[in-house]
Amino acid sequence: MLGSTPITFPIEWYSSKIPGYAVRASVPNVHGFTAYVVFSSVAARFFTPQVAGIGTTPTSAGVSQVFRIDHDELFNSTVHMQYQFFKNGPWLGFNWRYDSGLVVSGVPDVASALMLTPAEQVTIGFSCNGVVATYSNPITSCSGVGKSTLLTLPQTGTENDDHNPDRVKPRNLFNAGIGTDNLFHKESGPRWTLRFTVENLTNKVALYNFLSTFSGTHFVAPRTYQASLGYAF
C-alpha cells in the first residue's frame, strides 16, 4: 500500500503545453582559438484537473488551472572558449554556465516555508525580517518579509503557479581547464592525453532543485579538482 508513504507513480493531467527552443552558435578555429555558445528555454505548463495517478487522488471536476512543473526554466546558456597554443600542443579552456532557475513546486511561497522542518529551512537559508532560521530555532510565523538565500520565494499572497511560481535562484558557474590531446606530439597512431580541470571555480553554493516530487533535492557540486590521463587508440 502507498498509504502514508511519499511514493507516487506517473501522474496524468488534463493537458499540457511544453514549448521551448535551443540554439547553438560556434566560432571556427581562428589561430588556435575556438568557442561556442548554447542557449535554450522551456516552459512546462500543465492544466488541471488531474485525471490519473497512483499515490494521489485524481479529480474530475472544477475550474481548469495552470501550473508549472520543475522542468520549467526561462533561460539557460553555456559559453565555452578554448585556445590551443600550437598544433598538437597544450590548450586552455574556460566554461561559463548560466541558469535562470527551475520551478520549485513543493514550496510555493513564504507561508509554505513556515511549514518546513528546521533542517529544510536551514537548507534554503530561510529568514524573516533578517532573523535566520537555525536547527534549534526554526521560524514558525512571519508577519514581515520572508526570504531565502537559494530560492526566489514569493511573499505570501503574491505567488502564482503560472506567472510567478517559486524558483531556484539564478546562478553563474565557471569551470577552467588545461591539458593536451597529444601529450607526446605524435603525428599518427595511438596517443596519450592529459588534462586538469577545476569545476565551480568560485565555489558557488546553489540548488538545482528543492523537494521535487520525483527527484528530491540536489545541490550544485562544490569546487572540484579533476586530473585525468588517457590513452587514445
N, C-alpha and C positions, 0 to 999 in steps of 0.2 A: 504494500500500500504506500502511496505517496504521502498521504496524510499531512503530518506536520513537517515533513522534510522539505528542503528548498528545491527538490528535483522537479524539473518541468521538461516536457517533450515538445517538439515543434508546435508553435502556435500559429494559427491562421487567422488573418484579419479580412475584413470585407474587401478591401482593395489596397493598393499601394502605388506610389509613383517614385521612381528612383532615377531621375535624370542626372547627368554629370558629363564631364569632359576630361580628357587627358591630352596634353600637348608635350612634345619633345622637340628641342632645337639643339643642334650640335655645331661646334666650330671645327672645321677640318684642321689637320696638323699644319701649324704655321711655325716653322723653325723650332720644332720640338714642343710647342705649346698646343694643347688640346683642351676642350671644355664642352660641357653640355648642361642644359637645364631641362628639368622635367617638372611640370606642374599640373595639378588636377583639382577637381571639386566634385563632390557627390552630395545630393540631397536624398535622404531616405525617409519619405513621408508615408505614414500608414494611416488608414482610415478605419474607425470603428463602424460597426460592432465586431467583436471577436467572434468568430464562427467555429473555431476548433482549437483543441489543445488539451493535453493531459497534464494535470497538476495545477490547472487553473480552471475557472468557471466561465465557459463561453456564454455570450449574451446574444439575444436575437432581436432586441428591440432598443429603442432610444434614438436620440439625435446623433447623426454621424459626426465624429470629431476627428481632428487631425493631430497627430503627434509624430515626433521624430525619434528614431531609434539610434543606438550608439554607433552606427556606421556613418552617420551624417557628419560631414566636415565641410566647412565653407571653402577652405583653400589649403593646399599643402604644396610644397615645392622642394626640389633638390637641385643644388648647383654644385657641379664638380669641375675642378680645374687641375690640370696636371702639366708638369714641364719635365721633359727628358733632355738631359744635357747634351748627349750625342748618341749616335746610333749604337744600340746595344749597351748604352750607358745607364747610370742610375737615374731615377726620376723622383720628383717631389709631387705630392698630391694634397689637395685641400678640398673638403666637402662641407657644404652648408645645407642643413635641413631645417625647413620651417613648417610648423603645423599650427593651424588656427584653433584646433581643439575639437575632439569628438563630443557628441552629446552625452550627458550624464543623466540617465533616466531614473536612477534609484534615489537621487537626492535633488528634487526639482527646485527647492528654494530654502531660505533660512529656517522656516518653520520645520521642515523635514530634517534639517541638520541638527535641530534640538533633540530629535529622537534617536540620533546615532549613539553608539556606545562611546565611552571615553576614549578608547583606542582609535576608533574611527574618526572622532573629532580631532584628535591629535594628528592623525594621518593627513587630513586635509588642511591643517593649520587653521582651525576654526576659531573665531574670536567674536566678541560682541562689545561694541564701544571701546575697543582697544584692549579688553581683557581676554587673554588667550586661554583656551581650554587646555587642561592638563589631565593626566591619568587619574589623579586624586580629586580634581575639581572640574568635572565636566560642566558645560553650560546647558542648563535645562530651561531657561527662559531668557528672552532677549527683547527688551522694549525699545532698543535703539537700532543701530546699524550692525548687522552681522556680516562678517567677511570670511573669506577663505584664501589662503596663500596659493592654493593649487587649483581651485575651481572658480568660475565666474560667480556662481551662487547668487541668483537674483533675490532681491528682497521679497519678503512675504507679500503676496498680492500683486507682484509685478511679473511673475513667471508666466510664460505662455508656452504650451507644449509644442506649438508650431513656430511662432515668430520670436520667442525669447526663452528657449529652453536653457537649462543649466548646461555648461560645457566645461571641459578641461581647459585651463588657461592656455593661451598661445605660448609656444616655446620655439627657441632657436637652438639648434645643436650643431656643434662644429667638430669635425674629425680631420686629422692630418696624418700623413704617412710618407715614408721614404723607402725606396727599395730598388731592386733591379730585376728584370725579367730574363737576364742573361748574365749571370754572375762572372763567368769566365770568358765572355765575349766570343762565343763560338759562332761561326758563320752558318753552320748547319748541324743537324743531328740533335741528340738529347742535350739538355742544358739544365743548369741549376738556377733556381730563383731564390731571392731573399727579400724580405720586407719587414718593416717595423711600423706599426700604426698606433695612434692614440685616438681613442673614441671618446666623445663627450669631453672635449678639451677643457671647457670651463667648469666641469663637474656640476652641471645644471641638475637641480632637483625638480622633477616634473612627473606627471602621471600620463600614462596612455589612456587609461580608463579607471573608473571607480565604481565598485559594486555593480558591475554589469551582470545581467541575469545569467548569461551563458559563459562568460569568460572571467568574471570576478574583477580583481583589482591588479593593475600592473604599473610598476614604476619604470621610468627610464633608467637604464643601467648607469651606475656612476662612472667616473673616469676610468677607462680600462686601457691597459697597455698589452699589445699583442706583438709577438715576433713569430715569423714562420720561415721555414726553409723547405723548398720544394724541388722536385726533380721532374722535369717535363720530357716526355719521350714520345 
